[in-house]
């Protein structure tokens, strides 16, 4: 029975149906970013749709968190979408995580866009006070068919570096 289900999941009909469902989520900059936030968000114990997450990203895309390490040195870490899932997926599932966009500044030229997306992070949808805030710098490419996330480079807010009001709607 498992083999039959596996074969059905890999069949062209299933993959086409999945792509048809997902393609609607990457037709605009807005829908792409909304999908990004929704796919990583969920209550403790709630599985994430990692196939949809990977679908958002160009094959060569990077996710780049930045900030101070324990020694106070500023740096960045570079991950693929797969590496992000491997390093953060378990934590998201075990702790719950919701990221809400609270501001956005978009610049676009032709088929490329740069979005500064300000966020607040919560452990549960019921929480009223965020445990973290920051800015995602998201670079996107439209290949004529859809938007691809090329990179997400983010930095969390600190007491020494609060988010400027111009990045909060």
C-alpha positions in Angstrom: 0.0 0.0 0.0 2.8 2.4 0.8 4.4 1.9 -2.5 1.2 2.7 -4.3 0.7 5.9 -2.3 4.4 6.9 -3.0 4.0 6.3 -6.7 0.8 8.3 -6.8 2.4 11.2 -5.0 5.2 11.2 -7.6 2.9 10.9 -10.6 2.8 13.8 -13.1 -0.9 14.3 -12.3 -0.2 14.9 -8.5 2.8 17.1 -9.2 0.8 19.2 -11.7 -2.0 19.6 -9.3 0.4 20.6 -6.6 2.1 23.1 -8.9 -1.3 24.5 -10.0 -2.2 25.1 -6.3 1.2 26.6 -5.5 1.6 28.8 -8.5 -1.2 31.0 -7.3 0.8 31.8 -4.2 3.7 33.3 -6.2 1.9 35.4 -8.8 2.5 38.7 -7.0 5.1 40.1 -4.6 2.3 40.4 -2.0 1.1 36.8 -2.4 4.7 35.5 -2.3 5.6 37.3 0.9 2.2 36.5 2.5 2.9 32.8 1.7 6.4 33.0 3.2 5.1 34.3 6.5 2.1 31.9 6.6 4.2 28.8 5.8 6.7 29.2 8.6 4.0 30.2 11.1 2.2 27.7 13.3 1.3 26.7 16.8 3.5 24.3 18.8 3.1 20.8 17.4 1.7 22.1 14.1 3.6 20.7 11.0 4.7 23.2 8.4 4.3 22.7 4.6 8.0 22.5 3.8 7.2 21.6 0.1 5.4 24.9 -0.3 8.3 26.7 1.6 10.9 25.2 -0.8 8.6 26.1 -3.8 9.0 29.8 -2.9 12.7 29.8 -3.4 14.9 29.9 -6.4 17.2 26.8 -6.5 20.2 28.9 -5.7 18.5 31.1 -3.0 20.0 31.8 0.3 18.5 32.5 3.7 20.9 34.8 5.7 20.4 35.6 9.3 22.7 38.3 10.7 23.6 39.8 14.0 26.0 39.6 16.9 27.4 36.3 18.0 28.1 35.5 21.7 31.4 37.4 21.5 29.7 40.5 20.1 31.1 40.1 16.6 28.6 40.9 13.8 28.3 38.2 11.2 26.0 36.3 8.8 25.2 32.7 8.2 24.3 31.4 4.7 21.8 28.6 4.3 19.8 27.0 1.5 16.0 26.5 2.0 16.8 22.8 2.8 19.4 23.8 5.4 16.9 26.2 7.0 14.4 23.4 7.3 17.0 21.1 8.8 18.3 23.7 11.4 15.0 25.5 12.3 12.2 23.1 11.4 12.3 21.1 14.7 12.5 24.3 16.8 9.5 25.8 15.0 7.5 22.6 15.6 8.5 22.2 19.3 8.1 25.9 20.3 5.4 27.4 18.0 6.2 30.4 16.0 4.3 33.1 14.2 5.9 35.9 12.2 3.6 38.9 11.4 4.5 41.6 8.9 4.1 45.1 10.5 5.6 47.2 7.7 6.8 46.9 4.2 8.9 49.1 1.8 9.1 47.8 -1.8 11.4 48.9 -4.6 11.0 47.3 -8.0 12.8 47.6 -11.3 11.8 45.4 -14.2 11.8 41.8 -13.1 13.6 42.4 -9.8 12.3 43.6 -6.5 13.8 44.5 -3.1 11.4 44.4 -0.1 12.2 45.5 3.5 9.6 43.6 5.4 9.4 44.5 9.1 8.2 41.6 11.4 7.2 40.7 14.9 7.6 37.2 16.2 5.3 35.3 18.6 5.3 31.8 20.0 1.5 31.5 19.7 -1.2 33.3 17.8 -2.7 34.1 21.2 0.4 36.0 22.4 0.0 39.8 22.5 3.7 40.8 23.1 6.3 39.7 20.5 9.5 38.0 21.7 11.4 39.4 18.8 11.2 42.0 16.0 13.4 42.7 13.0 13.6 43.3 9.3 13.7 40.8 6.5 15.4 42.1 3.4 13.9 40.0 0.6 15.1 40.0 -3.0 12.8 38.6 -5.6 12.9 37.8 -9.3 10.0 37.4 -11.7 10.9 35.1 -14.6 7.8 36.0 -16.6 5.8 33.2 -15.0 6.1 33.8 -11.2 8.0 35.4 -8.4 11.0 33.6 -6.9 12.6 34.5 -3.6 16.3 34.9 -4.4 17.5 35.8 -0.9 16.2 36.7 2.5 18.8 38.6 4.6 17.5 39.4 8.1 18.5 41.1 11.3 16.7 41.3 14.6 16.1 44.4 16.5 18.2 45.1 19.6 18.0 47.7 22.3 21.1 49.4 20.7 19.5 49.2 17.2 15.8 49.7 17.4 13.7 49.5 14.2 13.3 53.0 12.7 9.7 54.2 12.6 9.9 54.6 8.7 9.9 50.8 8.5 6.8 50.3 10.6 3.4 51.0 8.9 
